[in-house]
Amino acid sequence: MSAHQNTPTVTVAVVYHSLHGHTRVLAEHVAAGARAVPGAEVHLIGLRAEDVNAGRWRDDEVMALLDRADAVVFGSPTLMGGVSAVFKAFMEQAFHPFLRQGWKDKLAGGFTMSASQSGDKMTVLEQLVVFATQMGMPWIGLGDLPGNNWSGGTRDDINRLGSFLGLMSQSHGDLDADQAASRGDLITAERYGERIATLTQRWVNAVPFETVRMTEHEYRALSASLREAV
């Protein structure tokens, strides 16, 4: 039996809404990073506009899955300084597990995407943090030092937008979803997914965990090595 089979299972749900596919691509990389952790069972859940009726989103199967999850990662594009209408409808539907504290003590994280470098993405991450903490969920930040903040930095650096509360990404709006995001953003998304799944194993199953700490120079070297690997 492999070490992976011996590892206790945790369930991580990545639930997101995407208008044109850009946030979907980011969500897929968060999920891929989480799947790299032994014992992590990962569910990628795209919220659909068709499931919104009279302003309220509903999908009982998805809500049942989130009830079973050990960690939930929330993702939305940044639209007019806030989460999308579909994602907000999902948040309001969560009033029902809120009343019974159904998601209390599940770990949480979040990510957002916009076409602009800033786009006021921080307001979306703050919305997600407030939502998660109202649900009683401890929040996991990004955990990587910033990139692209010196003369040798590039768009493909890890955490090149310097976000800490959660994952931020920027995609050019005139490009196809699969071409628009920077490679650095997608690698950062994978690192974030892996971090969340690893901490969930520690939180749920007391799996031993060693914190990896890197200096600013080590992060720059890592970003450079990833560019050279293309």
Secondary structure, 3 states (H helix, E strand, C coil): CCHHHHCCCEEEEEEECCCCCHHHHHHHHHHHHHHCCCCEEEEEEECCHHHEECCEECCHHHHHHHHHCCEEEEEEECECCECCHHHHHHHHHCHHHHHCCCCCCCEEEEEEEECCCCCCHHHHHHHHHHHHHHCCCCECCCCCCCCCCCCCCCCCCCCCCCCCCCEEEEECCCCCHHHHECHHHHHHHHHHHHHHHHHHHHHHHCCCCCCCCCCHHHHHHHHHHHHHCC
